[in-house]
Amino acid sequence: MFVIGSDHGGLELKEAVKAVLTSRGMNVTDFGTDNCGSVDYPDFAEKVAGAVSRGEAALGILVCGTGIGMSIVANKFPGVRAALATDEFMAQMAKEHNNANVLVLGGRVLSVDQATKMVNVWLDATFEGGRHQLRLDKIAKLEAAVRAGEL
């Protein structure tokens, strides 16, 4: 399953990205928002990042005005590697080097065309493993130490 969510600042871009995902045959769960009324981005980041963290979804996309707030919230969840990308190269590296399982986009920063290209690049990229896996292992170890109160 693939999950997606946005606040009011990312609604239009989220809808365009969701269309790309469904056109690729993906089963997408949309956690909202579904209107332009002001909402709080942490509520939607929690739903998407929570689903990825619990293993209920393999991948997710979050969209807010800049992507910054969503990134901050999503990366609080164990096992979530949320990457804020502003161009295709960042989206590609997010997957190839960081195995990002949540892509974060800025609805007030990117055009629909830019965002859809970035999503496709991210989906088509493959994690390279090797030295990059060693770094992700260090991140996982840090997460575990923080949860255990050791740091």
N, C-alpha and C positions, 0 to 999 in steps of 0.2 A: 504494500500500500504506500501511496505517496500522499503527503499532507501539505497543505498550504494555508497561509493566513496573512491577514493584513489589518492595519488600522485604516482610518478614513483617508490618511495621506497616501496610502498605497493601494486603495481599492481598485482604481482604474487599471493600474499596471498588473495587479493580481489577477484580474479577470482575463487580461490578455495572455498572461503566462499560463493560466489554467487552461485556456484554449489550446495553447501549444502542447501542453502535457497530454490532454485528452486526444489531440490529433496524432500523438505518438503512441496511442493505445494504452496509456497509463490509467490505472484506477486511482482517481484523485478524491481525497476527502478535504473539503473546504471548511475550515474552522471559522470563517468569517473575517471581517465584518461584511455585511451585505448592503450597507447604505453609507451615505456620505456624512452622517451625523458623527459628531466628535466622540471618540472612544479612546480608551487607554491601551496603548500598544503592549504593555506587559501581559494583559489578559490573553491576547492572541499568540504572543510568543510562548507563553506557558503551555498553551494547548498543542502547538506544533512541536516545540522542543521536548515537551513531556512525552508525546507519542513516540518520538525518535529515541529518547532516552530509555523508555520502557521496552523498546523493541517492537512496538505496535506498528511502526512505519520504518521503512529503510531510509527514506530521504524526505526532506522537507524544504519548502521555500517560504521565506518571510519577507514582507514588504511593508515598510513604513515610509514616512516622508524622505528621510535620508538613509535609512537602514541602520543607523548607529544605535538607536534605542533597542531595536529588535536584536541586534548582535549582542549587546550587553546582557540582555535577559536570557537569550538562548544559550549562551556560553556558561550560564550558572548550572546547567543540567549535566549530570555525569554522562560521559560518553558522547556528548554533543560537541561537534566541531563545526560551529557556525562561522561562515566566512562572508564578510561584506565585500562584494566585488563591484567595481565601477567600470570595468571594461572586460573584454573577452579574454585577455591574457590573465587577468586576476582570476576569472572564473575557471579557466583551464588549470592554473597553478593550484587553486583551492582544492581541486580534485587530485591532480597528479602528485602534488607534494604533501598535501595536508589531509587527504581523503575526507574532505569536508562533506558531512552528511546533511548539512543545512546550508543553503545558499540564501544570502540576504541581499536585498536590492532596495534602492531608494526610488520611490515613486515620483518624487519631485526633482530627482537628479538625472534619471534616465528616460529616454524615449522608449516607446513600445518596441520599436525596431531594435534598439540597442539591447534591451532586456531580453527579447526573444532570442537574439543571437547568442547572448551570454548563457542563457538557460540551455540552449542546444549544445554549446561548447562544453559546458559543465557536465551535462548528461552523457556526452560522447567520450569524454576524457576517462582515462583509466589510472587508478592509483599505481604509482611506480614501485612502492614498497622499498626494500633495501634500506639505505640510510634514512629514508623518510619514515619507515616503520619504526626504526630505533627511536626517533624523536617522538613519535606518537606514543610509544611505550613509556617514555619518560613523562609525557603529559598524563597518561593514565595512572602512573605511579604517584604523581603529584596529587591528582584528584583523590586517589585512595587515602593518601596521607592527610589531606585536608579533611575528608569525611571522618577519618578516625581521630581527628583532633591532634594529630602529630605536628601539624604546621600552623 
